[in-house]
Amino acid sequence: MKKIYIIATTAFILFSNVPFISFLFEENYAYSNADSSFIYNEEAGKGKSFSGCQRLYGYFLCQHPEKDHGDNKLYRTFTIKPWRFWEWREMIFHSERFGLPYLQPKNGGQ
């Protein structure tokens, strides 16, 4: 009986990470620079991606050369929630967004 529960749980976790299923539960990821003069929100299903964020942030730094000095890192303003097993596929295959340092959002949190 214990074996059936393990198999069912494993199958449920794997099924929940199938792209067309996990799409229903995707989180909108948010990013910012240190002084919050650049803010970007990834919106699930709307064509806004992490690679688009990186390109826009590079363009932002080119347009604001004063920001290129000091702390010009891009930060994630969302917390990592490992208990949300339907996001494990994103955490594994798109780990660069989760590898960014965390910065508490200025507006009080997410």
FENWO-V859763 format. One record per backbone hydrogen bond with DSSP energy under -1.0 kcal/mol. CO is the residue of the C=O (numbers start at 1). NH is the residue of the N-H. E is the energy in kcal/mol with one decimal. If there is no record, write none. Layout:
# FENWO-V859763
CO | NH | E
CO | NH | E
This chain:
# FENWO-V859763
1 | 5 | -1.7
2 | 6 | -2.0
3 | 7 | -2.4
4 | 8 | -2.8
5 | 9 | -2.5
6 | 10 | -2.4
7 | 11 | -2.5
8 | 12 | -2.4
9 | 13 | -2.4
10 | 14 | -2.5
11 | 15 | -2.7
12 | 16 | -2.2
15 | 18 | -1.4
18 | 21 | -1.6
18 | 22 | -2.9
19 | 23 | -1.7
21 | 24 | -1.2
22 | 25 | -1.1
29 | 42 | -3.9
30 | 77 | -2.7
31 | 40 | -2.2
32 | 75 | -3.2
33 | 36 | -1.3
38 | 33 | -1.4
40 | 31 | -2.9
43 | 46 | -2.0
49 | 53 | -1.7
50 | 54 | -2.2
51 | 55 | -2.1
52 | 56 | -2.5
53 | 57 | -2.4
54 | 58 | -2.1
55 | 59 | -2.3
56 | 60 | -2.6
57 | 61 | -2.4
58 | 62 | -1.7
59 | 63 | -2.2
60 | 64 | -1.5
64 | 67 | -2.0
65 | 68 | -1.3
70 | 72 | -1.1
75 | 32 | -2.2
76 | 103 | -2.2
81 | 84 | -1.9
83 | 85 | -1.8
84 | 87 | -2.5
85 | 88 | -1.2
87 | 91 | -2.2
88 | 92 | -2.0
89 | 93 | -2.8
90 | 94 | -2.1
94 | 97 | -1.1
95 | 99 | -1.3
101 | 76 | -2.3
105 | 108 | -1.2
